[in-house]
Amino acid sequence: MAGPAAGGRPTPAGRARPVRSPTLDELPLRDDLRGMVPYGAPQLDVPVLLNTNENPHPPSVGLVDALGKAASLAATEANRYPDRQAEALRADLAYYLTPDAGFGLRTDQVWAANGSNEVLQQLCQAFGGPGRVALGYEPSYSMHRLIAVATATGWAGERREPDFTLDPDAVAATIHRYRPSLVFLASPNNPTGTALPVEVVLAACAAVGETGSGLVVVDEAYAEFRRAGVPSALTLLPSQPRLVVTRTMSKAFALAGARIGYLAAHPAVVDALQLVRLPYHLSTFTQAVARTALAHADELLATVEAVKAQRDRLVAELTGLGCAVAPSDANFVLFGRFTDQRAAWQGLLDAGVLVRDVGLPGWLRVTAGLPNEVDAFLTATRTLLTEGTAALTPSAGTLAGPASAAATSGDTRPTVELPYLGEE
């Protein structure tokens, strides 16, 4: 005897009608998300991985032991919800940021979440949304744009100057033009490694104050790697009520796997983010690991100087090879200009070295790795250029923006071929 099937149609007894899985195009996906691809940096199985801006130095044996003990202690209370406000962690972060800020940050000025990406998402949820616009200056960290789109926030992408810097007057002008709810600035910027002068941040803050339009978000994911004398935007917080500074423990603290990001801002901004954060968004384990790492900050940050040394070595030696190199205050270096950066990327990959093709014509990005990894990269690059496998443009020794269609109309500022997949 036949039995009912899905939709009321009978099927022979003992036989289930197969259900066809729907395709993505058949699902009621938001129209503005159609055609997008997931963010990510696929890894390949090669000896030298220098494409994801990770800190190459693993935690010490002592720190691993301390982290394990902290996680074990947290496990004894795993049946209870975590501190939803993460008060102790935020107090530790405020203490950690105080030297860079130059003043005593308070707990109510700091917020933490699962990586700086979640912090950025919460900012877009609270201050963006339908009918509002976020403004960024490309090439830059692609997640600024992608998170804006994911939160139904409009995106306005302006281009940087030919040397990848930003002009304060130009930034102010674009803010007056778009009246954005959020202005994303990155310092140091990814993928270029360039840091922002305080004049640019001040100009942006002044412009949003004049328009009354929104907040200025300075993404300082790589701040600990900046060169001596380069200030943090944290120093501007006392005088700039519309300023937000975001950071992460993924890079300098070598805790990319722990997913801990945070921000410093005026208390009202923190209050706003608590309206959109999920309940208990930071697990007990995450909070315990982050606090333990902060207690070992001196040990962890000791690796930063080693990374900076390899970064400066990359800048010097790539310049010596005739490459154009963007000044870097991060743990990576943008270099070129290749006539075909894809061919150069493939040539390095064939030599066992994976770097990042960021979609910026003529340019590649390499992470400052361990000394032997940098050795391998430089050897492979030297071989490519010597053997002619990869070629540089005649102007490669001078930093300039990549060629683009806009150049024919007199505008030579760099463009980026979207989607650009940068790193946190």
Secondary structure as UniProt FT lines:
FT   STRAND          3..4
FT   HELIX           6..8
FT   STRAND          10..11
FT   TURN            13..14
FT   HELIX           24..26
FT   HELIX           31..33
FT   TURN            34..35
FT   STRAND          48..49
FT   HELIX           61..75
FT   TURN            76..79
FT   TURN            84..85
FT   HELIX           87..101
FT   HELIX           107..109
FT   STRAND          110..113
FT   HELIX           115..127
FT   TURN            130..131
FT   STRAND          133..138
FT   HELIX           142..150
FT   TURN            151..152
FT   STRAND          154..159
FT   TURN            162..163
FT   HELIX           168..178
FT   STRAND          182..186
FT   TURN            190..192
FT   HELIX           198..211
FT   STRAND          215..219
FT   TURN            221..222
FT   HELIX           223..225
FT   TURN            228..229
FT   HELIX           233..239
FT   TURN            241..242
FT   STRAND          243..248
FT   TURN            252..253
FT   TURN            256..258
FT   STRAND          261..264
FT   HELIX           267..273
FT   TURN            274..276
FT   TURN            279..280
FT   HELIX           284..295
FT   HELIX           297..320
FT   TURN            321..322
FT   STRAND          324..325
FT   STRAND          332..336
FT   HELIX           341..350
FT   TURN            351..352
FT   STRAND          353..354
FT   TURN            361..362
FT   STRAND          363..367
FT   HELIX           371..387
FT   TURN            394..397
FT   HELIX           405..409
//
